[in-house]
Amino acid sequence: MTTTASRSLWRARDFRRYAGADAISKVGSQVSLVALPLTAAITLHASPFQVGLLTAAEMLAFLLVGLPAGAWVDRMPRRPVLVAADVVRAAALLSIPAAAAAGALGLPQMYAVALLTGLCTVFFDVAHQSYLPAIVGPRGLARGHGVLAANVSVAELSGPAIGGWLVQALTAPMAVVADALSYAVSALLLVRVRTDEGRGRAGSPGERRGTGQGERQGEGRAEERGEAARGGLRSEIAEGLRFVLGQPVLRRVAMVGALTMTSFGLWSATVPLYLVREVGVSPGAYGTLLSAGAAGGVFGAWLGPRAVARMGTGRAMYASALAATLFIPPLAFTGGGARLLIFPAALAASGVATTVFSVAQGTYRQSICPPHLLGRLSATMRFLMWGPAPLGGLLAGTLGQLAGVRVAFWAACGAYALAHVPILLAPGIRRVG
């Protein structure tokens, strides 16, 4: 039998739609990564603390509902969750240019939109990660994660530049329209995905095409949802936590994620203020710098599956963590003139390392997880990783307000540089996989 993993993933129609929706929505998200803080900073003249609060609001949902989201998603078909999250995010983001055109846009609305889109993103990300094994099969996980990592890198390569120049040409609030449209297109593509979620649980995709087998798996899925409903939300959350915390490597990966996302909170609130207000770059140049720096992620997405196949997941995680620790510190020396070139160069180098790490850890954690726990695995890891992110945004706003944006930028670079140390100190990590 021919499996999804033994042929090009792109020959599978459902994977093309799944990955295409992911790519389009990620490009839009990168546009908003530029447009939302610049809307606050330029259009609404927000202070550093207010920009930090906006960043915290975007990520607060991971802390509030990160854990129960996994249990809820494991009880539901994942595709409708993905579609609903895209539709709500599109509508919420469209309210920003509509309010700006009416002269009624304010920071309270920005915070509300950030909270709502963050809530939808929690459910989308959990369902999205959990749906992948059903689409690609167990042997296609590394390559599937490589494609998703490539989507992130291509989005980071193109989205910020698009966002920056849209802000410069159309104003920041109007640039948000691009992100809203990307979510709408993503929803249309996902509506057309037909993969049965039971297909990731046993056998190859070719072996699962039979009607009788599909019916039995559908019944099994229904039985699992019924058992989940009877089991109680609290016990389901506890089961996901026990699985993650009982795995030494996953505990280390979660620590790396928590430190990285705290750094990301610092970074997201600080970098636009530092480059635009302190260094003096234009919104278009700011977006271009972010895009140029993301070029390394494209290579990292290509390299990641190959590194995992050649080195094993443990060695790939260790090597990429070491590289990230070495390549990130030069970012702190970014400044005006020729020193501005440090930013895209260091960002590209670190992007290779962090993308390879992402592919390796994603492949490892899904390869060891029982299928019925996939949603809770994703949600638990997201909660442990992204939960501290609002703290980073608040810390950035406080540092920027009290000590200046430059100090907050240095703090973000320093935090990023130290984020991967837990993997470097993990005993026996290179023997994993």
C-alpha positions in Angstrom: 0.0 0.0 0.0 1.1 3.5 -0.7 1.1 5.8 2.4 1.1 9.5 2.7 4.6 9.3 4.1 6.0 7.3 1.2 5.0 9.8 -1.4 5.2 13.5 -1.6 2.9 15.0 1.0 1.9 17.6 -1.6 0.2 14.9 -3.7 -2.4 14.5 -0.9 -5.2 17.0 -1.6 -6.2 17.3 2.0 -2.7 18.0 3.1 -2.4 20.7 0.4 -5.5 22.4 1.7 -4.4 22.0 5.4 -0.9 23.3 4.7 -2.2 26.0 2.4 -4.7 27.3 5.0 -1.8 27.3 7.5 0.5 29.2 5.2 -2.0 31.9 4.3 -3.2 32.5 7.8 0.4 32.7 9.1 1.3 35.3 6.5 -1.7 37.4 7.7 -0.7 36.9 11.3 2.8 38.3 10.5 1.1 41.3 8.9 -0.7 41.9 12.2 2.5 41.3 14.2 3.6 44.6 12.5 0.3 46.4 12.2 -1.2 45.9 15.6 1.6 47.4 17.8 2.2 50.1 15.2 -1.6 50.9 15.3 -1.2 51.4 19.1 2.2 53.3 18.9 1.6 55.5 15.8 -2.2 55.9 15.4 -3.2 55.9 19.1 0.2 57.3 20.5 0.4 54.5 23.1 3.1 54.5 25.8 5.6 51.7 26.1 3.5 50.2 29.0 0.3 50.4 26.9 2.0 48.6 24.0 3.3 46.0 26.5 -0.3 45.6 27.8 -1.5 45.0 24.2 1.1 42.2 23.8 0.1 40.7 27.1 -3.6 40.8 26.1 -2.8 38.9 22.8 -1.2 36.0 24.8 -3.4 36.0 28.0 -5.7 33.3 26.6 -2.9 30.7 26.6 -2.7 31.2 30.4 -6.5 31.4 31.0 -7.8 28.5 28.9 -4.7 26.7 27.6 -5.2 23.6 29.7 -9.0 23.0 29.3 -8.8 23.8 25.6 -7.0 20.5 25.0 -9.6 18.5 26.8 -12.4 20.3 25.0 -10.7 19.8 21.6 -10.2 16.1 22.3 -14.0 15.8 22.7 -14.9 17.5 19.4 -14.2 17.1 15.7 -11.1 19.3 15.1 -11.9 20.6 11.6 -15.0 22.6 12.8 -13.0 24.1 15.6 -10.4 25.3 13.1 -13.0 26.8 10.8 -14.9 28.6 13.6 -11.7 30.0 15.1 -10.7 31.5 11.7 -14.1 33.0 11.1 -14.2 34.7 14.5 -10.7 36.0 14.2 -11.5 37.5 10.8 -14.6 39.3 12.1 -12.8 40.6 15.2 -9.9 42.0 13.2 -12.2 43.7 10.7 -13.6 45.7 13.6 -10.3 47.6 13.9 -10.3 49.3 10.4 -14.0 49.8 10.6 -13.7 51.7 13.9 -10.7 53.6 12.6 -12.6 54.7 9.5 -15.5 55.9 11.8 -13.0 57.8 14.1 -13.9 55.6 17.0 -10.9 53.4 17.5 -9.4 53.3 21.0 -7.1 51.2 23.1 -9.9 49.4 24.9 -11.1 48.0 21.6 -7.6 47.0 20.7 -7.3 45.1 24.0 -10.6 43.4 23.4 -9.7 42.3 19.9 -6.4 41.0 21.1 -8.0 39.0 23.9 -10.7 37.5 21.5 -8.2 36.6 18.7 -5.9 35.1 21.3 -8.7 33.0 22.6 -9.5 31.7 19.1 -5.8 31.1 18.5 -5.5 28.8 21.5 -8.3 26.5 20.2 -7.0 26.8 16.6 -3.4 25.9 17.5 -4.4 22.9 19.7 -6.8 21.5 17.0 -4.4 22.2 14.2 -1.5 20.3 15.8 -3.8 17.4 16.8 -5.2 17.1 13.2 -1.8 16.7 11.6 -1.2 13.0 12.4 -4.5 12.0 10.9 -3.6 13.8 7.6 0.0 12.6 7.2 0.1 9.4 9.1 2.8 8.5 11.7 5.6 8.1 9.2 4.9 11.6 7.8 5.2 13.5 11.0 8.7 14.8 10.6 8.0 15.9 7.0 4.7 17.3 8.0 6.2 19.4 10.8 8.9 20.5 8.4 6.2 21.8 6.0 4.5 23.7 8.9 7.9 25.1 10.0 8.5 26.2 6.4 5.1 27.9 6.5 6.2 29.8 9.6 9.5 30.8 8.0 7.9 31.9 4.7 5.3 33.9 6.6 8.1 35.5 8.7 10.0 36.2 5.5 7.1 37.8 3.6 4.5 38.9 6.2 6.3 41.6 8.1 7.5 43.3 4.9 4.0 43.3 3.5 2.7 44.6 6.8 5.3 47.3 7.1 4.7 48.7 3.6 0.9 48.4 4.0 1.2 50.4 7.2 3.3 53.0 5.4 0.9 53.2 2.4 -2.5 52.7 4.0 -2.1 53.4 7.7 -1.7 50.8 10.4 -5.4 50.0 11.0 -6.1 49.4 7.4 -3.2 47.0 7.1 -5.0 44.7 9.6 -7.5 44.0 6.8 -4.9 41.7 5.2 -4.8 39.5 8.3 -8.6 39.3 8.5 -8.8 38.2 4.8 -6.1 35.6 5.4 -8.2 34.0 8.1 -11.3 34.0 5.8 -9.4 32.2 3.1 -8.0 29.8 5.6 -11.5 28.9 6.7 -12.6 28.3 3.1 -9.7 25.9 2.5 -10.3 24.0 5.8 -14.0 23.5 5.1 -12.9 21.4 2.1 -10.6 19.1 4.1 -12.2 15.7 4.2 -9.7 13.5 6.2 -11.4 11.4 8.9 -9.8 12.2 12.2 -9.7 8.5 13.1 -7.3 8.0 10.2 -4.3 8.9 12.4 -4.9 6.1 14.8 -4.1 2.9 13.0 -2.8 1.6 9.7 -1.8 3.6 6.6 -4.0 6.0 4.8 -4.4 3.6 2.0 -5.5 0.9 4.4 -8.0 3.2 5.9 -10.0 4.0 2.8 -12.3 1.0 3.1 -15.8 1.8 4.1 -16.0 -0.8 6.8 -12.7 0.2 8.4 -13.7 3.9 8.2 -17.0 3.1 9.9 -15.3 1.1 12.7 -12.8 3.9 13.3 -15.7 6.5 13.3 -17.4 4.4 15.9 -14.2 4.1 17.9 -13.8 7.9 17.8 -17.4 8.3 19.0 -16.8 5.9 21.8 -13.6 7.9 22.8 -15.6 11.1 22.8 -18.3 9.5 24.9 -15.7 8.2 27.4 -14.1 11.6 27.5 -17.4 13.3 28.2 -18.0 10.9 31.1 -14.5 11.2 32.5 -14.8 14.8 33.6 -12.8 17.8 32.4 -10.6 17.9 35.5 -9.4 14.3 35.2 -8.7 14.8 31.4 -6.6 17.9 32.1 -4.8 16.0 34.8 -4.1 13.1 32.4 -2.5 15.5 29.9 -0.4 17.1 32.6 0.7 13.8 34.0 1.8 12.6 30.6 3.9 15.7 29.8 5.4 16.1 33.3 6.1 12.4 33.4 8.4 12.7 30.3 11.8 14.2 31.2 12.5 15.4 27.7 9.0 17.0 27.4 9.6 18.8 30.7 12.8 20.3 29.3 11.1 21.3 26.0 8.3 23.0 28.0 10.9 24.9 30.0 12.6 26.1 26.8 9.2 27.1 25.4 8.3 29.0 28.6 11.5 30.9 28.5 11.2 31.5 24.8 7.7 32.8 25.0 8.5 35.1 27.9 11.3 36.5 25.7 8.8 36.7 22.8 6.5 38.8 25.0 9.4 41.1 25.7 10.4 41.1 22.1 7.0 41.8 20.6 6.3 44.8 22.8 9.9 46.2 22.5 11.3 45.7 19.0 8.8 48.0 17.1 9.3 50.8 19.7 13.1 50.4 19.6 13.5 50.3 15.9 10.8 52.8 14.9 11.1 55.3 17.8 14.7 54.9 19.0 16.6 53.9 15.8 14.3 55.9 13.5 13.4 53.3 10.8 10.2 53.7 8.8 7.3 51.2 9.2 8.2 49.8 5.8 11.9 49.4 6.6 10.9 47.9 10.0 8.8 45.2 8.3 11.6 44.5 5.7 14.1 44.0 8.5 11.9 41.5 10.2 11.4 39.7 6.9 15.1 39.7 6.0 15.9 38.2 9.3 13.4 35.4 8.8 15.3 34.0 5.8 17.2 31.7 8.1 13.9 30.0 9.1 13.3 28.9 5.5 16.6 27.1 5.5 15.9 25.7 9.0 12.6 24.3 7.8 14.3 22.5 5.0 17.1 21.3 7.3 15.0 20.3 10.2 13.5 17.0 8.9 16.9 16.0 7.5 18.7 16.8 10.7 16.1 14.6 12.6 16.5 11.8 10.1 20.3 11.9 10.2 21.1 12.7 13.8 18.0 11.6 15.7 15.6 13.9 17.6 17.8 14.2 20.7 21.0 15.2 18.9 19.1 17.5 16.6 17.5 19.2 19.6 20.8 19.6 21.4 22.7 21.0 18.3 20.0 23.5 17.4 19.7 24.6 21.0 23.4 25.2 21.2 23.4 27.2 17.9 20.5 29.3 19.1 22.3 30.2 22.3 25.3 31.3 20.4 23.6 33.2 17.5 21.0 35.3 19.4 23.3 37.6 21.6 24.6 39.7 18.7 21.0 41.1 18.3 21.6 43.3 21.3 24.2 45.3 19.4 21.6 46.5 16.8 21.7 50.3 16.3 21.6 53.0 13.7 23.7 53.2 10.5 25.8 50.1 9.6 24.9 48.5 13.0 21.3 48.1 11.7 22.6 45.2 9.5 23.3 43.2 12.6 19.6 42.7 13.2 18.7 40.7 10.0 22.0 38.8 10.1 21.7 37.6 13.7 18.0 37.0 13.3 18.5 34.8 10.2 21.3 32.8 11.9 19.2 32.2 15.0 16.2 31.4 12.8 17.9 28.4 11.4 18.6 27.0 14.8 15.2 27.7 16.4 13.3 26.3 13.4 15.4 23.0 13.5 14.7 22.8 17.2 10.9 23.3 16.6 10.8 20.5 14.0 12.8 18.2 16.2 10.8 18.7 19.4 7.5 18.7 17.6 8.3 15.4 15.9 9.5 13.8 19.2 6.5 14.8 21.3 3.9 13.6 18.8 5.8 10.3 18.0 5.6 9.3 21.7 2.1 10.5 22.4 -1.0 8.1 22.4 -3.5 9.3 19.7 -6.3 9.9 22.2 -4.0 12.4 24.1 -2.9 14.5 21.1 -5.2 17.4 21.9 -4.3 17.5 25.5 -0.6 17.1 24.7 -0.7 20.1 22.4 -2.8 22.1 24.9 -0.6 21.2 27.9 2.6 22.1 26.0 1.0 25.3 24.8 -0.1 26.2 28.3 3.3 25.5 29.8 5.1 27.3 26.9 2.8 30.2 26.2 1.5 30.8 29.7 4.4 33.0 30.8 4.2 35.1 27.5 1.9 37.8 29.0 4.4 38.3 31.7 7.0 39.1 29.0 4.7 41.7 27.6 4.0 43.3 31.0 7.7 43.2 31.8 8.6 44.9 28.5 6.1 47.6 29.1 7.3 48.2 32.7 11.0 48.2 31.7 10.3 50.5 28.7 8.3 52.9 30.9 10.8 53.0 33.8 14.2 52.3 32.3 13.7 53.1 28.6 13.0 51.1 25.5 16.7 50.4 24.9 17.0 48.6 28.2 13.8 46.6 27.5 15.3 45.6 24.1 18.5 44.4 25.7 16.5 42.4 28.2 14.6 40.7 25.4 17.8 39.7 23.6 19.3 38.4 26.8 16.3 36.4 27.7 16.2 34.8 24.2 19.9 33.9 24.4 19.3 31.9 27.6 16.0 30.3 26.6 17.5 27.0 25.2 19.9 26.4 28.1 17.5 23.8 29.8 18.0 21.5 26.8 21.8 21.9 26.9 21.8 20.9 30.5 19.4 17.9 30.1 21.2 14.6 30.9 21.3 12.1 28.1 19.4 14.4 25.7 21.7 13.4 22.8 20.8 9.7 23.2 17.0 10.4 22.7 15.5 9.1 19.4 
